[in-house]
């Protein structure tokens, strides 16, 4: 009985391994200004940081990434202006019944997200299960952060609320 339990635990762990080395699956979303964007096709040619959440609990932690990610990769200060050339996107995912509330949430985001961060917030509505499986997004209470190379291949994955250590790891993979 113990061997079966350990084998099952090992299999569950193996399934949860991050999809590093895989190409990010096609995901179509829309900006807060109603423009379509397709990942990774529309982000090729630059390193890309994608931060995703599919529950309100995860969205709270996703928001912890906004300011430090903005300050590091988006804000154009004298010190940072030439240091990074990276696509950055925050993707709240509205799936199932929650997809019906995506328009209201999008409107609320347009009012609450600072204007220069708005182009980096996109809304996904649609199916979730395929993304959960391909991207190993097993814990709905956490946001998932992916670093893609210039061709859309996943180089690094982390999850949860922002920490400086996680940002340091991400920085190692941004070209």
Secondary structure, 3 states (H helix, E strand, C coil): CHHHHHHHHHHHHHHCCCCCCCECCCEEEEECCCCEEEECHHHCCCEEEEEEECCHHHHHHHHHHHHHHHHHHHCCCCCCCCCCCEEEEEEEEEEHHHHHHHHHHHHHHHHHCCHHHHCCEEEEEECCHHHHHHHCCCCCCCCEEEEECCCCEEEEEEECCCCHHHHHHHHHHCC
